[in-house]
Amino acid sequence: MEIEINGVLMQVAPLNATSGTIVRLLNCPLQTYLNPAYAPGQLIQYHPVIPPRTNLDTR
């Protein structure tokens, strides 16, 4: 799946609902590639954000 963390869009292989391993970086500043925290294979934690419902939602 694709997620964005700290302005870095990456492809992640999910391990569970809140963590995964980085597969590759998709869109980020060039210096991000030098940061070992964003290297492929690194474990990351994330929290999915569910947008609030509005009165316009008809579900």
Secondary structure as the mmCIF struct_conf table of DSSP 4:
data_model
#
loop_
_struct_conf.conf_type_id
_struct_conf.id
_struct_conf.beg_label_comp_id
_struct_conf.beg_label_asym_id
_struct_conf.beg_label_seq_id
_struct_conf.end_label_comp_id
_struct_conf.end_label_asym_id
_struct_conf.end_label_seq_id
STRN STRN1 GLU A 2 ILE A 5
TURN_TY1_P TURN_TY1_P1 ASN A 6 GLY A 7
STRN STRN2 VAL A 8 PRO A 14
BEND BEND1 LEU A 15 THR A 18
STRN STRN3 SER A 19 ASN A 27
HELX_RH_3T_P HELX_RH_3T_P1 LEU A 30 LEU A 34
HELX_RH_3T_P HELX_RH_3T_P2 PRO A 36 TYR A 38
BEND BEND2 ALA A 39 ALA A 39
TURN_TY1_P TURN_TY1_P2 PRO A 40 GLY A 41
STRN STRN4 LEU A 43 GLN A 45
HELX_LH_PP_P HELX_LH_PP_P1 ILE A 50 ARG A 53
TURN_TY1_P TURN_TY1_P3 ASN A 55 LEU A 56
#
